[in-house]
Amino acid sequence: MQQTASGEPRRRFRFAPRRRPRFQGQSFNKLIPNIMTMLGLCAGLVAMRFALDQRWEPAAAMIMVAAIIDGLDGRLARLLKATSRFGAEFDSLADFLSFGVAPAMILYMWSMETWRGVGFVPCVLFAVCMSLRLARFNAALDVGLAPKPAYAQSFFTGVPAPAGAGLALFPMFLSLAFEGWGWTQMAYGVRHPAFVGLLLVVVALMLVSTLPTWSFKNFKVRREVVLPLLISVGAYAALLVGEPWAALAAAGLIYIGMVPFSILSYIRLKREAEDLIQPVPATEATEAP
């Protein structure tokens, strides 16, 4: 040990390294799903802004953007383990605006406005049924209902919100496709308030119905169907790029055509599950000799 001139030991001072202060807050990864939900909400608001300017093509496109975002934010939340009650409530509010209010407003200004007050009724009914569907989903979270049986895991109860918005906008998709092909008379026919209003009422009832519809979350594809399915998806992607409005209209027809098959599939799976849990009759005990 070193000493000073007076003979006392020299003291060594050690300075502790400075540490960076840690900020209290939430991880950015857990905010990504809420940011996606916010973008979907903004897409619905922008769609209504385009409708006010009678720019129907970008208005319809913004609803489809909101639908794509809605399909991603929930999966991101589960992947990043960022699910929360706030996120569920925020997602429902964003869905109500983007898939309930915005499509009803767009269709009213696009077609139903010519019927004035009578034309406003189907639009209001559609928005109300959309809110009831989302409220039913939130109420199920509060009550804490028992989980669905295994055969019901791949089914929605009623038509989901994004699909309902797409079905409601089916006349607009078809009309825009006809206009692009130069079929003006057919485009005006599809735009008639009677057709648009009737479709709005039917879709509104499907939203609050108890019809089982495929969710495709746990959907399994047989091996022999994989190749045709991939080819079909590629062909549809090409159609979506070349004729987007015709492709979206065709998607609505395909979805409606799948509803009866989803109901039959649900009934078959339910029957098979009930057969498996049927009590086995007890055999009579035999006496030992």
C-alpha positions in Angstrom: 0.0 0.0 0.0 1.4 3.4 -0.9 2.1 5.9 1.8 2.1 9.7 2.0 5.1 11.8 3.1 3.8 11.8 6.7 3.7 8.0 6.7 0.0 7.6 6.5 -1.4 5.1 4.0 -2.7 6.6 0.8 -6.5 6.0 0.3 -7.9 5.0 -3.0 -11.3 6.2 -4.0 -13.5 4.1 -6.2 -16.2 5.8 -8.1 -19.3 3.7 -8.8 -20.3 3.7 -12.5 -23.3 5.8 -13.4 -26.4 3.8 -14.3 -28.9 4.9 -16.9 -32.2 5.7 -15.3 -35.0 3.3 -16.1 -38.2 4.7 -17.3 -41.4 3.4 -16.0 -43.8 2.5 -18.8 -45.2 -0.1 -21.1 -43.2 -1.9 -23.7 -43.5 -0.6 -27.2 -44.3 -4.2 -28.5 -47.4 -4.3 -26.4 -48.6 -1.0 -28.0 -48.4 -2.3 -31.5 -51.8 -4.0 -31.5 -53.5 -0.8 -30.2 -51.6 1.2 -32.8 -53.0 -1.1 -35.5 -56.5 -0.7 -34.1 -56.0 3.1 -34.2 -55.0 2.8 -37.9 -58.1 0.8 -38.6 -60.2 3.4 -36.9 -58.6 6.2 -38.9 -59.2 4.2 -42.1 -63.0 4.2 -41.3 -62.9 7.9 -40.7 -61.0 8.6 -43.9 -63.6 6.4 -45.8 -66.4 8.7 -44.6 -64.3 11.7 -45.6 -64.0 10.3 -49.1 -67.8 9.6 -49.2 -68.5 13.3 -48.4 -66.5 14.1 -51.6 -68.4 11.4 -53.5 -65.1 9.6 -54.1 -66.6 6.1 -53.9 -63.7 4.0 -55.0 -61.2 5.2 -52.2 -64.1 5.2 -49.7 -64.7 1.5 -50.3 -61.0 0.8 -50.4 -60.6 2.3 -47.0 -63.2 0.0 -45.5 -61.3 -3.0 -46.9 -58.0 -1.6 -45.4 -59.8 -1.4 -42.1 -60.9 -5.1 -42.5 -57.3 -6.2 -43.2 -56.1 -4.3 -40.1 -58.8 -5.9 -38.0 -57.7 -9.3 -39.0 -54.1 -8.5 -38.0 -54.4 -6.6 -34.7 -55.9 -9.5 -32.7 -53.3 -12.0 -34.0 -50.5 -9.6 -33.2 -51.9 -9.1 -29.7 -51.8 -12.8 -29.1 -48.4 -13.3 -30.7 -46.9 -10.5 -28.6 -48.8 -11.5 -25.5 -50.3 -8.0 -25.4 -54.0 -8.9 -24.9 -55.8 -6.6 -22.5 -59.3 -5.5 -21.7 -58.5 -2.0 -23.0 -57.5 -3.5 -26.3 -60.7 -5.5 -26.6 -62.9 -2.5 -25.8 -60.9 -0.3 -28.2 -61.1 -2.9 -31.0 -64.9 -3.1 -30.6 -65.3 0.7 -30.8 -63.1 0.8 -33.8 -65.1 -2.0 -35.5 -68.4 -0.2 -34.8 -67.2 2.9 -36.6 -65.3 1.2 -39.4 -67.8 -1.6 -40.1 -71.1 -0.2 -38.8 -71.2 3.6 -39.1 -68.9 4.1 -42.1 -70.5 1.6 -44.5 -74.0 2.8 -43.5 -73.1 6.4 -44.2 -71.3 5.5 -47.5 -74.3 3.5 -48.8 -76.8 6.2 -47.7 -74.9 8.9 -49.6 -74.3 6.6 -52.5 -77.8 5.2 -53.1 -80.3 5.5 -50.2 -80.3 9.3 -50.0 -82.8 9.5 -52.9 -85.4 7.9 -50.7 -84.8 10.4 -48.0 -86.2 9.3 -44.6 -87.3 5.9 -45.8 -83.8 5.2 -47.2 -82.2 6.2 -43.9 -84.0 3.4 -42.0 -82.0 0.4 -43.4 -78.8 2.3 -42.8 -79.7 2.9 -39.1 -80.8 -0.7 -38.7 -77.5 -2.0 -40.0 -75.5 0.2 -37.6 -77.7 -0.7 -34.7 -77.3 -4.5 -35.4 -73.6 -4.0 -35.7 -73.4 -2.4 -32.3 -75.6 -5.1 -30.8 -73.3 -7.8 -32.2 -70.2 -6.1 -30.7 -72.0 -5.5 -27.4 -72.9 -9.2 -27.2 -69.2 -10.1 -27.7 -68.1 -7.7 -24.9 -70.9 -8.9 -22.6 -69.6 -12.5 -23.1 -66.2 -11.3 -21.8 -67.7 -9.8 -18.7 -69.9 -12.7 -17.8 -67.0 -15.2 -18.3 -69.0 -17.8 -20.1 -67.7 -21.4 -20.3 -65.4 -22.0 -23.2 -67.0 -23.3 -26.4 -67.0 -27.0 -27.0 -64.2 -28.3 -29.3 -66.5 -28.7 -32.3 -67.6 -25.0 -32.0 -64.1 -23.5 -31.8 -63.9 -22.9 -35.6 -67.2 -21.1 -35.9 -68.5 -17.6 -35.3 -71.9 -16.9 -33.9 -73.5 -14.9 -36.8 -71.6 -13.0 -39.5 -68.5 -11.3 -38.1 -68.2 -7.5 -38.4 -65.7 -7.2 -41.3 -67.6 -9.8 -43.3 -70.8 -7.9 -42.6 -69.3 -4.7 -43.9 -68.1 -6.4 -47.0 -71.5 -7.9 -47.7 -73.2 -4.6 -47.2 -70.9 -3.0 -49.7 -71.5 -5.7 -52.3 -73.7 -3.5 -54.5 -71.0 -0.8 -54.6 -68.3 -3.3 -55.5 -70.5 -4.7 -58.3 -71.5 -1.3 -59.6 -67.9 -0.1 -59.7 -67.0 -3.3 -61.6 -69.8 -2.7 -64.1 -68.8 0.9 -64.6 -65.2 -0.2 -65.3 -66.5 -2.5 -68.0 -68.8 0.1 -69.5 -72.0 -1.6 -68.5 -73.7 1.6 -67.3 -77.3 0.4 -67.2 -76.4 -2.6 -65.1 -74.3 -0.3 -62.8 -77.4 1.9 -62.2 -79.6 -1.1 -61.6 -77.4 -2.5 -58.9 -77.3 1.0 -57.3 -81.1 1.1 -56.9 -82.2 1.9 -53.3 -84.6 -1.1 -53.2 -81.8 -3.6 -53.8 -79.3 -1.8 -51.5 -81.9 -1.4 -48.7 -83.0 -5.0 -48.8 -79.4 -6.2 -48.7 -78.7 -4.0 -45.7 -81.7 -5.4 -43.8 -80.7 -9.0 -44.6 -77.0 -8.5 -43.6 -78.1 -6.7 -40.4 -80.2 -9.7 -39.4 -77.3 -12.0 -40.1 -75.1 -10.0 -37.8 -77.3 -10.5 -34.8 -78.3 -14.1 -35.7 -77.0 -17.3 -34.1 -76.0 -18.8 -37.5 -72.7 -20.7 -37.2 -70.2 -19.4 -39.8 -66.7 -20.6 -40.4 -63.9 -18.6 -38.7 -61.0 -20.4 -40.4 -58.9 -20.1 -37.3 -58.6 -23.9 -36.7 -59.7 -24.9 -40.2 -57.8 -28.0 -41.4 -57.3 -28.7 -45.1 -57.0 -32.2 -46.4 -53.8 -33.0 -48.3 -55.4 -33.6 -51.6 -57.1 -30.2 -51.5 -54.0 -28.2 -50.7 -52.7 -27.9 -54.3 -56.1 -26.8 -55.8 -56.5 -24.4 -52.9 -53.2 -22.8 -53.6 -53.9 -22.5 -57.3 -57.3 -20.9 -56.5 -55.8 -18.4 -54.1 -53.2 -17.5 -56.8 -55.9 -17.0 -59.4 -58.0 -14.9 -57.0 -54.9 -12.7 -56.2 -54.4 -12.2 -60.0 -58.1 -11.2 -60.3 -57.8 -8.9 -57.3 -54.9 -7.0 -59.0 -56.5 -6.8 -62.4 -60.2 -6.3 -61.5 -60.3 -5.4 -57.8 -64.0 -4.5 -57.6 -65.1 -7.7 -59.4 -62.9 -9.7 -57.1 -64.4 -8.2 -54.0 -67.9 -8.7 -55.4 -67.0 -12.4 -56.1 -65.7 -12.7 -52.5 -69.1 -11.6 -51.2 -70.9 -14.2 -53.4 -68.4 -16.9 -52.3 -68.9 -16.1 -48.6 -72.7 -16.2 -48.9 -72.5 -19.5 -50.7 -70.3 -20.9 -47.9 -72.9 -20.1 -45.2 -75.1 -23.1 -45.8 -72.1 -25.4 -45.8 -70.8 -24.0 -42.6 -74.2 -24.6 -41.0 -74.3 -28.2 -42.2 -70.7 -28.7 -41.0 -71.6 -27.3 -37.5 -74.6 -29.6 -37.3 -72.6 -32.7 -38.3 -69.8 -31.9 -35.8 -72.3 -31.3 -33.0 -74.0 -34.6 -33.7 -70.8 -36.5 -33.7 -69.8 -34.9 -30.4 -73.1 -35.7 -28.8 -72.8 -39.3 -30.0 -69.4 -39.6 -28.3 -70.8 -38.6 -24.9 -73.9 -40.8 -25.0 -74.0 -42.8 -21.8 -73.1 -46.5 -22.2 -75.8 -48.8 -20.7 -74.4 -50.8 -17.8 -74.2 -54.5 -18.3 -75.8 -56.8 -15.8 -73.3 -58.2 -13.3 -73.0 -61.9 -13.4 -72.6 -63.9 -10.3 -69.5 -65.9 -9.7 -69.9 -69.6 -9.7 
